[in-house]
Amino acid sequence: MDVKAKKTALRGISYGLYIIGTKDEEGNVNGFTGNWLTQTSFEPPLVALAVKAGTRSEEQIKKTEMFSVNILQSGKKDMVTAFFKSVEPEGNTLAGYEFYTEKTGCPIFKDALSFFECQVVDKVEKGDHFIYVGEVTNAGVHREGNPMTLKETGFYYGG
Ligand SMILES: Cc1cc2nc3c(=O)[nH]c(=O)nc-3n(C[C@H](O)[C@H](O)[C@H](O)COP(=O)(O)O)c2cc1C
């Protein structure tokens, strides 16, 4: 295979960019920036999320079988940048961003346009990221706006 072509072609996939919320078994919350997310079924509503194997977030999703997805507004580059690295909660904030919880206990950010929460129903442990299939069990909308895309940030995660 032409490795350069593989990289260019895979980077041609269009993505959004989200803050994925997780929690540990004690209920301590965590969040990370992720783009490898897509809807895979209308009924039941399913999404697939690829999470780097062995990270704190992946360990938490494996154990609690839950995650939240925060849809950010276009332009919120500072917020996604804050979640590239591991974060620790301080009161009801993560990396300085206020959150609350609903059904799953995973963080929902007030700054997000909308959110949904998932119960893990299946997983695929192949490669350096594991795929978690989540059934959407709760969702909410804070306000209208254009969702953030990976392209607008100039960042890459793929290839
Ligand atoms: C632009 C960008 C997109 C990313 N997308 C993903 C992703 O889809 N899945 C993933 O597991 N990590 C992704 N990451 C890496 C995580 O944000 C990073 O590993 C995070 O710090 C893990 O947090 P943790 O150590 O608390 O688990 C991405 C990073 C960047 C810079």
The ligand as an SDF file (V2000), in Angstrom:
LIG
                    3D

 31 33  0  0  0  0  0  0  0  0999 V2000
   -7.9590   16.4770   17.3370 C   0  0  0  0  0  0  0  0  0  0  0  0
   -7.9470   15.3250   18.2930 C   0  0  0  0  0  0  0  0  0  0  0  0
   -8.9180   14.3310   18.1890 C   0  0  0  0  0  0  0  0  0  0  0  0
   -8.9080   13.2210   19.0510 C   0  0  0  0  0  0  0  0  0  0  0  0
   -9.8310   12.2300   18.8760 N   0  0  0  0  0  0  0  0  0  0  0  0
   -9.7960   11.1460   19.6840 C   0  0  0  0  0  0  0  0  0  0  0  0
  -10.7220   10.0820   19.5120 C   0  0  0  0  0  0  0  0  0  0  0  0
  -11.5980   10.0960   18.6470 O   0  0  0  0  0  0  0  0  0  0  0  0
  -10.6300    9.0190   20.3590 N   0  0  0  0  0  0  0  0  0  0  0  0
   -9.6870    8.9550   21.3600 C   0  0  0  0  0  0  0  0  0  0  0  0
   -9.6550    7.9840   22.0990 O   0  0  0  0  0  0  0  0  0  0  0  0
   -8.8040    9.9510   21.5440 N   0  0  0  0  0  0  0  0  0  0  0  0
   -8.8440   11.0430   20.7470 C   0  0  0  0  0  0  0  0  0  0  0  0
   -7.9400   12.0450   20.9370 N   0  0  0  0  0  0  0  0  0  0  0  0
   -6.9710   11.9320   22.0430 C   0  0  0  0  0  0  0  0  0  0  0  0
   -7.6030   12.2500   23.3860 C   0  0  0  0  0  0  0  0  0  0  0  0
   -8.1910   13.5520   23.3660 O   0  0  0  0  0  0  0  0  0  0  0  0
   -6.5240   12.1540   24.5010 C   0  0  0  0  0  0  0  0  0  0  0  0
   -5.9030   10.9040   24.4470 O   0  0  0  0  0  0  0  0  0  0  0  0
   -7.1120   12.3780   25.8800 C   0  0  0  0  0  0  0  0  0  0  0  0
   -6.1960   13.0960   26.6250 O   0  0  0  0  0  0  0  0  0  0  0  0
   -7.3850   11.1280   26.6660 C   0  0  0  0  0  0  0  0  0  0  0  0
   -7.7690   11.5260   27.9720 O   0  0  0  0  0  0  0  0  0  0  0  0
   -7.5850   10.5650   29.2420 P   0  0  0  0  0  0  0  0  0  0  0  0
   -6.1030   10.4290   29.4390 O   0  0  0  0  0  0  0  0  0  0  0  0
   -8.2660   11.2740   30.3660 O   0  0  0  0  0  0  0  0  0  0  0  0
   -8.2390    9.2850   28.8970 O   0  0  0  0  0  0  0  0  0  0  0  0
   -7.9260   13.1410   20.0790 C   0  0  0  0  0  0  0  0  0  0  0  0
   -6.9670   14.1480   20.1980 C   0  0  0  0  0  0  0  0  0  0  0  0
   -6.9500   15.2100   19.3150 C   0  0  0  0  0  0  0  0  0  0  0  0
   -5.8660   16.2340   19.4420 C   0  0  0  0  0  0  0  0  0  0  0  0
  1  2  1  0
  2  3  1  0
  2 30  2  0
  3  4  2  0
  4  5  1  0
  4 28  1  0
  5  6  2  0
  6  7  1  0
  6 13  1  0
  7  8  2  0
  7  9  1  0
  9 10  1  0
 10 11  2  0
 10 12  1  0
 12 13  2  0
 13 14  1  0
 14 15  1  0
 14 28  1  0
 15 16  1  0
 16 17  1  0
 16 18  1  0
 18 19  1  0
 18 20  1  0
 20 21  1  0
 20 22  1  0
 22 23  1  0
 23 24  1  0
 24 25  2  0
 24 26  1  0
 24 27  1  0
 28 29  2  0
 29 30  1  0
 30 31  1  0
M  END
$$$$
